[in-house]
Amino acid sequence: MPSFPQPANWTRRLPANVFAPLIERAHAAGGKLVPLHIGDSYLSPPAEALAEAQQAAGETSRFRYGIVGGHHDLRRRLVRRVTERNGLPGVTEPRLLITVGATQALYCAARVIAQPGDEVLVLSPHYPLIPQAITATGATAVQVPFHDRLGTSSATELLRPHLSARTVGIVVTTPNNPDGSVLGRDTLQQIAALAADHDLWIVSDESYELIRYPGCKPHVSIGSLPEATDRTFSIFSFSKAFGLAGARIGYTVTPPALAEAMNTTVMLSAVHASNVAQAAAWGALEAEADYIPRLCDRFARARDIVAANLSVPHRVPDAAPYVFLDVSRYLDGLPPARFIERLVDETGVLVTPGAAFGDAYASWIRLCFTSVDSDTLYAAVSALDAFLAGPALTSAVG
């Protein structure tokens, strides 16, 4: 047998990719499973986004190399957007970079703030790829159970015990994936003050800023707060609110001191975002005023289907397209992974295991209520509820 060098140490610390096997299972089933496991939208993207992409796909120039940070006209438009809508002060075009989805922005932000031996606090439950991006730098992602514990403790009380001399940053997500919670201004001010006191960077994932429901508190970008302005990566996405997940298009506003390093890191990881996808993003912005209210209305009705037909205790989300559900009382001694396998086998419903969102949430599951139409969602949630209330179903859904 030939011998080979060992892979880099950080690769051995990566947790298993929970999405890949679920996606493979869904595809292998040929449409027989209900895919509530992935954060997607069954709605079509705005017609304007499709039209711009189709026109761009017919232009030879779109298949040549473009600008690393993105097309100037799109970047200028987004600079105005984050200044006026998000209240981010002093944003210039060099600080705003178009990325291959929000995930590339998260990865590149981690690369420029962390190195081996460092620690980065991650507010949990969290998007599964955040700790992986940090681990890929050789640093350690320190999970801080947070969103479900704010009612009994302040942000400062939850974060302070996890700080160390090696802490270099904090990752914040609001609205949050997976539980749909929204951090208020007071909470964000506490986080910003703590970061300023301890000279920390802030990475703010705001991918779900546009998906909010009636009664939800306003979205606040932490980078708009004075203590956080020059230390925050504000990250946004076209994937969720505009149904463009497959286009892989997002953008980030970087701290002034790191703009050049971030630009280089974006280039090294992808050169630049697709020119055709950038055209789709332009079209999405053209449609936003009409498209987003209708989308939020449809998503709110989907959320209400879950709330009305899921009898087990759960938190109704204020924003984002997910319900995060504690199923510990239903495990009956089964390991969570085996419980989910039984759920899939006996109901045909795919969900995401809670362990993907933090070590403290292994007995939870996440379901996305926007990935299928209303009729399929109703049948799937009813099957899930019956499974939990038991005896388990034996017929597949949908």
RAGIQUI-V23807 format. One record per run of one state. SS is the DSSP state (h for helix, s for strand, l for the rest). FROM is the first residue (numbers start at 0). TO is the last residue. If there is no record, write none. Layout:
SS;FROM;TO + SS;FROM;TO
//
This chain:
l;0;7 + h;8;12 + l;13;16 + h;17;27 + l;28;32 + s;33;34 + l;35;45 + h;46;56 + l;57;58 + h;59;62 + l;63;70 + h;71;83 + l;84;91 + h;92;94 + s;95;98 + l;99;99 + h;100;112 + l;113;117 + s;118;123 + l;124;126 + h;127;134 + l;135;138 + s;139;144 + l;145;145 + h;146;148 + l;149;153 + h;154;159 + l;160;165 + s;166;172 + l;173;183 + h;184;196 + l;197;199 + s;200;204 + l;205;210 + s;211;211 + l;212;220 + h;221;223 + l;224;227 + h;228;230 + s;231;236 + l;237;243 + h;244;246 + l;247;248 + s;249;252 + l;253;254 + h;255;269 + l;270;273 + h;274;308 + l;309;317 + s;318;318 + l;319;320 + s;321;325 + l;326;326 + h;327;329 + l;330;334 + h;335;346 + l;347;347 + s;348;349 + l;350;350 + s;351;352 + h;353;356 + l;357;357 + h;358;360 + l;361;362 + s;363;367 + l;368;372 + h;373;388 + l;389;397
//
